[in-house]
């Protein structure tokens, strides 16, 4: 059997005993870590990569059993060994009942300590291997269930399985609504980091001024309004995975700061000069071609190369028609349960309409369309229930295009990125305004037509100060 390895967290407030245990554990080829109290120990458990917790039974503020219970809430499989100089039958029974792996009495027998430690580490290793095997089978089945039975999905699953066990950074490319975050979660769940956190970040939803504090955190007093310390997303994801969704929306300045962290594997909270080591795997997603953006100087090429250890492309729904019908049936069954209905099937014209449609919103749009169709239908979903021929998405009328571009002369001398940002903002404002005019000011209906959630639309209306005439409006239910 290969030599057992592992990281042992020792929680002991007696300095002499603590140092003796560190020497003993290190001498066995294991990695000893030291904490003087329960509070510090819990922070280290949250950071991940702890294989065994050895804690003194009697400590001020938080005793060993309380620490054990809180640590096992963070990591249920963590073996805990309790140590005490007050050994008795009642204490041992209490510890074992509370979930302790074993119990050691002071003064210690060094051989007994090593024997108990190695047994705990071997059991931990076997449990993790079994868990990884179960996760592998489960998440392969989950991806099949989520995406469908097509050959393209089979290739996607193979790519996920191939990269999951590595520590590679992965770029996940795919259209909006195609399931990029589902793929990212599957990679995390099938990886050795599965017991660590999965932290998603929508790069397009964070204002440029806040991106650094969100990713790296800040200290109290770092800026006006910073009345408490905040842990950044990189820190929060230590021992796990950070998912940077729609990373192409990140500014070039923010990309430079991200690159520094990826290269140095350390972060500095705003207002601090102390570096914090971050063992965090990064997965990045985009609905745009990052290689093309980097060639056009709209995305840092050095960051692209740093992120692109491996690329996974999520196929669009229109590329896999066999999955479309499978998913439609799945969404129909879910919605029947949700609405207490019994819609049984789709008519042949409905199926033909679905196969002919382009599905710009991919799986997310399909789910929305089927839910609405089940709501309207009695027994069979018809082509009329799908409403695919009604052009729900507002077209860019001539007036819209002209009003958005007639001021191009004023943009002379600006960088291309700023020109595109301004034009896109104007287009977005006018599309929302025209859609709200079409719905009589009903934001819930407008959000449905534009395939965005209600809160996003409401925020945009306020941001662009769009004046609307309100009619009776029903807000969407969760």
Buried (B, 14 or more C-beta within 10 A) or exposed (E): EEEBEBBBBBBBBBEEBBBBBBEBBEEBEBBBBBBBBBEEBBEBBBBBBBBBBBBBBEBEEBBBBBBBEBBBEBBEEBBBBBBBEEBEEEBBEBBEEBBBBBBBBEEBEEEEBBEBBBBBBEBBBEEBEEBBEEBBEBBBEBBBEBBBEBEBBBEBBEBBBEBBBBEBBBBBBBBBBBBBBBBBBBBBBBBEBBBBBBBBBEBEEBEEEEBBBBBBBBBEEBEEEBEEBBBBBBBBBBBBBBBBBBBBBBEEEBBEBBBEBBEEEEBBBBBBEEEBEBBBBBBBBBBBEBBEBBEEEBBBEEBBEBBBBBBBBBBBBBEBBEBBBBBBEBBBEBBBEEEEBEBEBBBEEBBEBBEEBEBBBBBBBBBBBBBBBBEEBEEEBBBBBBBBEEEBBBEEEEEBEEEBEEEEEEBEEEEEEEBEEBBEEBBBBBBBBBBBBEBBBBBBBBBBBBBBEBEEBBEBBEEBEBEBEEEEEEEEEE
